[in-house]
Amino acid sequence: MKAVSAMHCQIKICGITNQDDLELIAKCGADFGGVLVEIDSPRGLILEKARDLFSHPPLPAAAVTVDRSPEELAKWAAELHPFALQLHGHESPDLAAELKPKVECEIWKVIHLPAAEENEPVDVNAVVQSMNEFAQAGVDRFIVDATIQRGGKRHLGGTGKTVDWRVARALRDRSPKPFMAAGGIHPGNAVEAAAAVRPDGIDLSSGVELTKGKKDPDRVLQLIARVRAWERSDEIC
């Protein structure tokens, strides 16, 4: 017997660097794409290159940014017309509040958690308080991602490491806005992540890559097919 279920795990594939991959993920059934704008990364694009991908995107795409001023972000939003600006750095609720009236797109904020393998405690109450402050400032969606300490530096995202999904679930249950899980997700664990966290969506990049900055069609298809099959099975009581 089938139960009425609103469970739909949206899939965002980030780190898109070229038009072919943007069209690939849309054709395969992803819900969102993500483009790293002016970020020091193998997947980062200068504004001019990013502009080409946002000109006629085949699916809603987020412009991923790190520690930029509200003025610069507003300028990029006006030029790129993204579905969302994804704040992936150390941005504050005050910055989000200043940015909100300057843009027409959504604002997404990444919440950084230590990678599960680092075994660092997480103050869930403090993180929820921060999320509430961001929500009041106008943030439309949260994404939790894993950070790692490497070479004396804390790396924010793109680590290929998972967060503690039990912590992510606790945050999801108290999130004031839609909530996505990221960090080390790939075709082999996407269903496990979705089942454990029950997020509104999952966000990934390297987990479906052939090489850095180039997506693997087989892995993209495999991941999306597995998540959609899980959704269908999840509706059966």
C-alpha positions in Angstrom: 0.0 0.0 0.0 1.3 3.4 -0.9 1.3 6.3 1.5 1.1 9.9 0.5 4.6 11.3 1.0 6.0 14.7 0.4 9.6 13.3 0.6 11.6 14.6 -2.3 15.3 14.9 -1.9 16.5 17.6 -4.2 19.9 17.1 -5.8 22.4 19.9 -6.3 25.5 19.1 -8.3 28.1 21.8 -7.7 31.5 22.7 -9.1 30.2 23.0 -12.6 32.8 24.5 -14.9 31.4 24.0 -18.4 28.2 24.1 -20.4 28.3 20.4 -21.3 28.2 19.4 -17.6 25.5 21.9 -16.8 23.3 20.4 -19.6 24.3 16.9 -18.4 23.1 17.3 -14.9 19.9 18.9 -16.0 19.2 16.1 -18.5 19.9 13.5 -15.8 17.4 15.1 -13.4 19.3 17.2 -11.0 17.3 20.0 -9.3 20.1 22.6 -9.0 23.6 23.3 -10.3 26.3 25.2 -8.6 29.1 27.4 -10.0 32.1 28.5 -7.9 32.6 32.2 -8.7 36.0 33.9 -8.1 37.0 31.1 -5.7 40.6 29.8 -5.5 39.8 26.2 -6.5 40.3 23.9 -9.5 36.6 24.3 -10.0 36.5 28.1 -9.6 35.6 30.3 -12.5 36.4 34.0 -13.0 33.3 36.2 -13.3 33.5 36.4 -17.1 33.5 32.6 -17.5 30.8 32.2 -14.9 28.6 34.7 -16.8 28.5 32.3 -19.8 27.0 29.5 -17.6 24.4 31.7 -16.1 23.3 33.2 -19.4 20.7 30.5 -20.3 21.0 27.8 -17.6 19.0 24.6 -18.2 18.2 24.3 -14.5 18.3 26.7 -11.5 21.9 27.4 -10.6 23.5 28.9 -7.5 26.6 31.2 -7.6 28.9 29.9 -4.8 30.9 32.7 -3.2 33.3 33.0 -0.3 33.7 36.0 2.0 32.7 38.8 -0.4 31.1 42.2 0.5 27.4 42.8 0.2 28.2 45.4 -2.6 30.2 42.9 -4.6 27.6 40.1 -4.1 24.8 42.4 -5.2 26.8 43.4 -8.3 27.4 39.7 -9.2 23.7 38.9 -8.6 22.7 41.7 -11.0 25.2 40.4 -13.6 24.6 36.7 -13.3 20.9 36.5 -12.3 21.5 33.2 -10.3 18.7 31.3 -8.6 20.7 31.8 -5.4 23.8 33.3 -4.0 25.5 30.6 -1.8 27.5 32.1 1.0 30.2 29.5 1.6 32.6 31.4 3.8 32.6 33.1 7.2 29.8 35.5 6.4 27.7 36.9 9.2 24.0 37.3 9.7 24.6 41.1 9.5 26.1 40.6 6.0 23.0 38.5 5.0 20.7 41.2 6.3 22.5 43.9 4.4 22.5 41.8 1.2 18.9 40.7 1.3 17.2 43.9 0.0 19.9 44.3 -2.6 19.2 41.1 -4.5 16.2 39.4 -6.1 17.6 35.9 -5.8 17.6 33.5 -2.9 20.4 33.6 -0.3 21.8 30.2 0.9 24.2 29.8 3.8 26.6 27.0 4.3 27.0 25.8 7.9 30.5 24.4 8.5 30.8 21.2 10.6 34.0 19.3 11.4 34.4 16.1 9.3 33.1 13.1 11.1 36.6 11.5 11.1 37.9 14.4 13.2 35.6 13.4 16.1 35.2 17.0 17.3 32.1 17.8 19.4 29.5 20.1 17.9 27.4 22.4 20.0 24.0 21.8 18.3 22.2 24.4 20.3 24.8 27.1 19.3 24.6 26.1 15.6 20.8 26.2 15.7 20.9 29.7 17.3 23.2 30.8 14.5 20.8 29.3 11.9 17.9 31.2 13.5 19.9 34.4 13.3 20.6 33.8 9.6 17.0 33.0 8.9 15.9 36.2 10.5 18.4 38.1 8.4 16.8 36.7 5.2 18.7 33.4 4.4 16.4 31.1 2.5 18.2 27.8 2.8 21.0 26.1 4.7 23.7 23.6 3.6 25.8 21.7 6.1 29.3 20.8 4.8 32.4 19.2 6.2 35.6 21.0 7.1 39.0 19.5 7.7 42.3 20.7 9.2 45.1 20.2 6.7 48.5 21.8 6.4 47.7 24.1 9.3 44.7 25.5 7.5 41.0 24.9 7.9 39.5 23.9 4.5 35.9 24.9 4.0 34.2 22.5 1.6 35.4 20.4 -1.3 37.0 18.1 1.2 35.4 14.8 0.1 34.7 14.1 3.8 31.4 13.4 5.3 29.9 15.2 8.3 28.5 13.3 11.3 25.0 12.5 9.8 23.5 12.2 13.3 24.5 15.8 14.0 23.2 16.8 10.6 19.9 15.2 11.4 19.6 17.0 14.7 20.2 20.3 12.9 17.8 19.4 10.1 15.1 18.7 12.7 15.4 22.2 14.1 16.2 24.1 11.0 14.1 27.2 10.4 14.6 26.9 6.7 15.0 24.2 4.0 18.1 22.2 4.8 20.6 20.4 2.5 23.3 17.9 3.4 26.8 18.1 1.8 30.2 16.7 2.3 31.7 13.5 0.8 28.4 12.4 -0.8 28.8 10.0 -3.8 26.7 7.3 -5.5 27.8 4.7 -3.0 26.5 6.7 0.1 23.9 9.1 -1.2 20.9 7.0 -0.2 22.5 6.4 3.2 23.0 10.1 3.7 19.4 10.9 2.6 17.9 8.2 4.8 20.0 9.2 7.9 19.5 13.0 7.6 16.2 13.2 5.9 17.2 16.6 4.3 15.4 18.6 1.8 18.3 18.0 -0.5 21.8 16.8 -0.9 24.7 18.8 -2.4 27.8 17.3 -3.9 30.6 17.9 -6.4 33.7 15.6 -6.4 31.5 12.5 -5.7 30.4 12.5 -9.4 33.6 13.7 -11.0 35.8 12.1 -13.7 38.5 14.6 -13.0 38.5 17.9 -11.0 36.1 20.2 -12.7 34.7 17.5 -15.1 31.6 15.4 -14.3 31.3 11.7 -15.0 28.0 11.0 -16.8 27.8 7.5 -15.4 28.3 8.6 -11.8 25.8 11.4 -12.2 23.2 9.0 -13.6 23.9 6.4 -11.0 23.6 8.8 -8.1 20.4 10.4 -9.3 18.8 7.0 -10.2 19.6 5.6 -6.7 18.2 8.6 -4.9 15.0 8.6 -6.9 14.6 4.8 -6.4 15.0 5.3 -2.7 12.3 8.0 -2.7 9.9 5.7 -4.4 10.6 2.9 -1.9 10.3 5.3 1.0 6.7 5.9 0.0 5.7 2.3 0.6 4.3 1.6 4.1 
